[in-house]
Amino acid sequence: MSIAELKLVGAYGSPYSRKVRAVLRFRHIPFQWLLREHDLADLPPVPVALIPILVLPGAKGAAPSAMVDSTFQIRRLEQMHAGRSVIPSDPALAFLDELIEDYADEWLTKCMFHFR
């Protein structure tokens, strides 16, 4: 996968964009960071225009696809790339990891947005 194939569209102020960007960096997955202010007309359509948008290469010459929702983006990256996983291999720890991530995504961001 080349650097031009995997793109992450986000914003510096978005905690979700920064979360996916941190995972990509931690896992040493090359990607191209695009700010949402850029001309994004050539990107594949997404169901909801929210950031971050992860653009994935198409399989065997197929058109690239795009997805939103940082939790599902991280899970997809786990399937696509081996090594340096961010999800624990122990099922009990993986459950706690998912529970804490969901809580943080849904509730701790409320505190952050309050202080913006």
LUMGU-499926 format. One line per field, with one value per residue: residue number from 1; residue in one letter; x, y, z of N, C-alpha, C in turn. Coordinates in nm, 4 decimals. Layout:
<atoms>
n	[NUM,...]
res	[A,...]
n_east	[X,...]
n_north	[Y,...]
n_up	[Z,...]
ca_east	[X,...]
ca_north	[Y,...]
ca_up	[Z,...]
c_east	[X,...]
c_north	[Y,...]
c_up	[Z,...]
</atoms>
This chain:
<atoms>
n	[1,2,3,4,5,6,7,8,9,10,11,12,13,14,15,16,17,18,19,20,21,22,23,24,25,26,27,28,29,30,31,32,33,34,35,36,37,38,39,40,41,42,43,44,45,46,47,48,49,50,51,52,53,54,55,56,57,58,59,60,61,62,63,64,65,66,67,68,69,70,71,72,73,74,75,76,77,78,79,80,81,82,83,84,85,86,87,88,89,90,91,92,93,94,95,96,97,98,99,100,101,102,103,104,105,106,107,108,109,110,111,112,113,114,115,116]
res	[M,S,I,A,E,L,K,L,V,G,A,Y,G,S,P,Y,S,R,K,V,R,A,V,L,R,F,R,H,I,P,F,Q,W,L,L,R,E,H,D,L,A,D,L,P,P,V,P,V,A,L,I,P,I,L,V,L,P,G,A,K,G,A,A,P,S,A,M,V,D,S,T,F,Q,I,R,R,L,E,Q,M,H,A,G,R,S,V,I,P,S,D,P,A,L,A,F,L,D,E,L,I,E,D,Y,A,D,E,W,L,T,K,C,M,F,H,F,R]
n_east	[0.0857,0.0701,0.1674,-0.0078,-0.2415,-0.3848,-0.5753,-0.6408,-0.8872,-0.9344,-0.9392,-0.7396,-0.8504,-1.0327,-1.1162,-1.1637,-1.0475,-0.7824,-0.7480,-0.7618,-0.5509,-0.3394,-0.3433,-0.2746,-0.0157,0.1102,0.0962,0.2583,0.1586,0.1578,0.0179,-0.1792,-0.2369,-0.5107,-0.6502,-0.9816,-1.0497,-0.9386,-0.9785,-1.1995,-1.3317,-1.2643,-1.2725,-1.4113,-1.7687,-1.9276,-2.1474,-2.2350,-2.1438,-1.9084,-1.6136,-1.3480,-1.2600,-1.1778,-1.0037,-0.9856,-0.7904,-0.9066,-0.9831,-0.7765,-0.7695,-1.0221,-1.2463,-1.1548,-1.2702,-1.4567,-1.4853,-1.6554,-1.6546,-1.4606,-1.4107,-1.4870,-1.3185,-1.0683,-1.0960,-1.1153,-0.8622,-0.7169,-0.7839,-0.6725,-0.3961,-0.1200,0.0501,0.1708,-0.0757,-0.3610,-0.5642,-0.6278,-0.5190,-0.6311,-0.9572,-1.1168,-0.9815,-0.9971,-1.2706,-1.3006,-1.1393,-1.2881,-1.5209,-1.4271,-1.3308,-1.5690,-1.7146,-1.5450,-1.5536,-1.8234,-1.8954,-1.6809,-1.5973,-1.7904,-1.7221,-1.4881,-1.5884,-1.7406,-1.5527,-1.4452]
n_north	[-0.1176,0.2102,0.5458,0.7274,0.5916,0.5477,0.7664,1.0199,1.2264,1.5081,1.7237,1.9433,2.0181,1.8215,1.5624,1.2991,1.2756,1.3119,1.0895,0.8706,0.9419,0.9216,0.6447,0.5475,0.6513,0.5279,0.2608,0.2578,0.2900,0.4036,0.7102,0.9714,1.2878,1.4930,1.8075,1.9072,2.1374,2.1362,2.0826,1.8379,1.7017,1.4885,1.2635,0.9479,0.9041,0.9506,0.8167,0.9998,1.3314,1.3625,1.4095,1.2061,1.1111,0.8175,0.7088,0.4296,0.2048,0.0534,-0.2920,-0.4805,-0.3055,-0.1929,0.0808,0.3281,0.3265,0.4972,0.5697,0.6588,0.7258,0.6711,0.4487,0.2217,0.2590,0.2125,-0.0557,-0.1658,-0.1064,-0.2724,-0.5207,-0.5019,-0.4581,-0.6152,-0.6503,-0.4442,-0.4004,-0.2237,-0.3247,-0.5329,-0.8772,-1.0545,-1.1595,-1.0571,-0.8228,-0.6924,-0.6437,-0.4638,-0.2598,-0.1797,-0.0922,0.1234,0.2893,0.3460,0.4806,0.7036,0.8182,0.8912,1.0328,1.1680,1.3535,1.5445,1.7049,1.8171,1.9641,2.1465,2.3191,2.4484]
n_up	[0.0000,-0.0934,0.0060,-0.1061,-0.1309,0.1110,0.2884,0.5266,0.6249,0.8108,1.1021,1.2981,1.5423,1.5998,1.8110,1.7350,1.4817,1.5560,1.7149,1.5333,1.3692,1.5517,1.5975,1.3426,1.3224,1.5458,1.4714,1.2538,0.9946,0.6744,0.5603,0.4116,0.5304,0.5211,0.5464,0.6254,0.4963,0.2463,-0.1107,-0.1585,-0.3536,-0.5163,-0.3598,-0.2488,-0.1982,0.1234,0.3761,0.5726,0.6177,0.8059,1.0073,1.1288,0.7945,0.6464,0.3767,0.1875,-0.0106,-0.3154,-0.3756,-0.5797,-0.8174,-0.7990,-0.7267,-0.4814,-0.1375,0.1193,0.4670,0.7719,1.1278,1.3872,1.5572,1.4072,1.1926,1.3086,1.3777,1.1222,1.0212,1.1872,1.0825,0.8298,0.8601,1.0050,1.3209,1.5925,1.7297,1.8536,1.9932,2.2627,2.2920,2.4697,2.5376,2.7516,2.8268,2.5832,2.5698,2.7864,2.6882,2.4627,2.5901,2.7483,2.5451,2.4061,2.6040,2.6430,2.3852,2.3657,2.6020,2.7433,2.5603,2.5752,2.7935,2.6911,2.4690,2.6076,2.7160,2.4973]
ca_east	[0.0000,0.1525,0.1202,-0.1163,-0.3634,-0.4560,-0.5879,-0.7215,-0.9380,-0.9746,-0.9078,-0.6556,-0.9332,-1.1248,-1.0562,-1.1764,-0.9426,-0.6540,-0.7414,-0.7268,-0.4162,-0.2470,-0.3375,-0.1968,0.1249,0.1590,0.1077,0.3505,0.0848,0.1717,-0.1078,-0.1737,-0.3256,-0.5740,-0.7417,-1.1132,-1.0625,-0.8890,-1.0769,-1.2175,-1.4287,-1.2235,-1.2821,-1.5346,-1.8755,-1.9481,-2.2897,-2.2572,-2.0262,-1.8427,-1.4727,-1.2531,-1.2939,-1.0655,-1.0161,-0.9137,-0.7739,-0.9934,-0.9188,-0.7439,-0.8119,-1.1543,-1.2456,-1.1355,-1.3903,-1.4356,-1.5699,-1.6522,-1.6639,-1.3238,-1.4031,-1.4913,-1.1975,-0.9594,-1.1189,-1.0822,-0.7166,-0.6687,-0.8007,-0.5888,-0.2529,-0.0752,0.1563,0.1465,-0.2199,-0.4088,-0.6694,-0.5663,-0.5505,-0.7155,-1.0961,-1.1674,-0.9213,-1.0522,-1.4030,-1.2798,-1.0872,-1.4000,-1.6106,-1.3657,-1.3282,-1.7049,-1.7458,-1.4680,-1.6056,-1.9588,-1.9185,-1.5713,-1.5894,-1.8842,-1.6421,-1.3975,-1.6643,-1.7862,-1.4448,-1.3971]
ca_north	[0.0000,0.3304,0.6561,0.7974,0.5116,0.5624,0.9082,1.0535,1.3629,1.5469,1.8582,1.9394,2.0342,1.7098,1.4530,1.1733,1.2782,1.2946,0.9511,0.7835,0.9806,0.8626,0.5003,0.5277,0.6784,0.4246,0.1336,0.2783,0.2740,0.5290,0.7719,1.1119,1.3670,1.6020,1.8880,1.9100,2.2604,2.1116,2.0399,1.6945,1.6573,1.3619,1.1528,0.8683,0.9563,0.8905,0.8246,1.1208,1.4174,1.3871,1.3735,1.1819,1.0247,0.7320,0.6621,0.3028,0.1666,-0.0525,-0.4222,-0.5230,-0.2122,-0.1361,0.2191,0.3406,0.3470,0.5865,0.5384,0.7484,0.6651,0.6344,0.3141,0.1238,0.2782,0.1440,-0.2006,-0.2000,-0.1047,-0.3930,-0.6322,-0.4814,-0.4518,-0.6940,-0.5901,-0.3257,-0.3884,-0.1393,-0.4008,-0.6436,-1.0119,-1.1188,-1.1172,-0.9754,-0.6903,-0.6316,-0.5927,-0.3426,-0.1600,-0.1291,-0.0209,0.2517,0.3721,0.3924,0.5817,0.8242,0.8789,0.9452,1.1162,1.2574,1.4640,1.6498,1.7950,1.8905,2.0618,2.2501,2.4155,2.5098]
ca_up	[0.0000,-0.0989,0.0892,-0.1739,-0.1299,0.2365,0.3211,0.6428,0.6181,0.9446,1.1482,1.4171,1.6607,1.6150,1.8884,1.6620,1.3794,1.6228,1.7623,1.4198,1.3276,1.6488,1.5730,1.2202,1.3536,1.6367,1.4008,1.1417,0.8692,0.5990,0.5195,0.3740,0.6150,0.4482,0.6257,0.5614,0.4181,0.1112,-0.2098,-0.1390,-0.4531,-0.5792,-0.2645,-0.2583,-0.1124,0.2549,0.4118,0.6503,0.6009,0.9337,1.0090,1.0220,0.6814,0.6090,0.2386,0.1732,-0.1514,-0.3653,-0.3934,-0.7163,-0.9195,-0.7727,-0.6803,-0.3376,-0.0566,0.2331,0.5815,0.8861,1.2610,1.4236,1.6145,1.2984,1.1140,1.3779,1.3614,0.9836,1.0111,1.2547,0.9890,0.7117,0.8898,1.1202,1.4013,1.6752,1.7472,1.9638,2.0595,2.3369,2.2436,2.5710,2.5156,2.8625,2.8135,2.4612,2.6066,2.8666,2.5954,2.3832,2.6812,2.7828,2.4241,2.3794,2.7062,2.6130,2.2622,2.3813,2.7194,2.7811,2.4647,2.6194,2.8768,2.6022,2.3913,2.6999,2.7392,2.3714]
c_east	[0.0895,0.0883,0.0017,-0.2480,-0.4470,-0.4562,-0.6762,-0.7574,-0.9869,-0.9423,-0.8268,-0.7377,-1.0287,-1.0603,-1.0621,-1.0722,-0.8068,-0.6376,-0.6985,-0.5856,-0.3115,-0.2327,-0.2539,-0.0477,0.1834,0.1847,0.2002,0.2837,0.0966,0.0362,-0.0819,-0.2786,-0.3793,-0.6655,-0.8736,-1.1352,-1.0130,-1.0048,-1.0871,-1.3146,-1.3928,-1.2288,-1.4114,-1.6418,-1.8820,-2.0948,-2.3259,-2.1298,-1.9687,-1.6960,-1.4452,-1.3111,-1.1680,-1.0921,-0.9242,-0.9009,-0.8709,-0.9148,-0.9004,-0.8028,-0.9500,-1.1387,-1.2225,-1.2686,-1.3546,-1.5312,-1.5520,-1.6673,-1.5300,-1.3118,-1.4004,-1.3706,-1.0796,-0.9746,-1.0828,-0.9317,-0.6549,-0.6793,-0.7023,-0.4388,-0.2210,0.0321,0.1137,-0.0029,-0.2528,-0.5230,-0.6048,-0.6089,-0.6371,-0.8590,-1.1528,-1.1110,-0.9727,-1.1908,-1.3899,-1.2278,-1.1998,-1.4978,-1.5559,-1.3623,-1.4670,-1.7453,-1.6740,-1.5208,-1.7383,-1.9725,-1.8043,-1.5553,-1.6861,-1.8100,-1.5492,-1.4725,-1.7156,-1.6802,-1.3882,-1.4333]
c_north	[0.1228,0.4421,0.7290,0.7203,0.5308,0.7093,0.9244,1.1999,1.3998,1.6917,1.8465,1.9490,1.9196,1.5968,1.3191,1.1644,1.2514,1.1525,0.8577,0.8149,0.9203,0.7120,0.4717,0.5492,0.5684,0.2936,0.1413,0.2485,0.4051,0.5796,0.9159,1.1852,1.4842,1.6774,1.9011,2.0358,2.2435,2.0761,1.8882,1.6345,1.5221,1.2429,1.0748,0.9250,0.8804,0.9067,0.9522,1.2035,1.4580,1.3511,1.2910,1.0914,0.9474,0.6773,0.5424,0.2671,0.0564,-0.1811,-0.4523,-0.4325,-0.1534,0.0073,0.2239,0.3608,0.4368,0.5483,0.6441,0.6646,0.6034,0.4933,0.2085,0.1386,0.2029,-0.0074,-0.2460,-0.2029,-0.2265,-0.5141,-0.6231,-0.4943,-0.5312,-0.6163,-0.4640,-0.2985,-0.2964,-0.2071,-0.5183,-0.7795,-1.0894,-1.0688,-1.0289,-0.8339,-0.6180,-0.5742,-0.4641,-0.2284,-0.0969,-0.0479,0.1174,0.3443,0.4285,0.5010,0.7126,0.8943,0.9497,1.0454,1.2104,1.3726,1.5768,1.7525,1.8814,1.9988,2.1746,2.3590,2.4752,2.6542]
c_up	[0.0000,-0.0178,0.0250,-0.1658,-0.0035,0.2751,0.4431,0.6333,0.7572,0.9731,1.2763,1.5458,1.6876,1.6949,1.8155,1.5515,1.4421,1.6742,1.6490,1.3710,1.4217,1.6279,1.4477,1.2462,1.4422,1.5634,1.2794,1.0079,0.7921,0.5506,0.4789,0.4563,0.5334,0.5431,0.5525,0.4800,0.2747,0.0177,-0.2047,-0.2405,-0.5137,-0.4837,-0.2844,-0.1650,0.0204,0.2927,0.4866,0.6422,0.7362,0.9212,1.1329,0.9137,0.6465,0.4701,0.2225,0.0259,-0.1891,-0.3850,-0.5417,-0.8233,-0.9017,-0.7217,-0.5293,-0.2656,0.0606,0.3446,0.6900,1.0131,1.2992,1.4810,1.5054,1.2056,1.1762,1.3651,1.2212,0.9625,1.0785,1.1626,0.8725,0.7386,1.0152,1.1965,1.4727,1.6932,1.8642,2.0392,2.1312,2.2826,2.3422,2.5542,2.6274,2.8553,2.6895,2.4887,2.6875,2.7805,2.5145,2.4686,2.7164,2.6618,2.3936,2.4781,2.6745,2.4889,2.2852,2.4946,2.7530,2.6832,2.5020,2.7055,2.7896,2.5247,2.4804,2.7156,2.6112,2.3645]
</atoms>
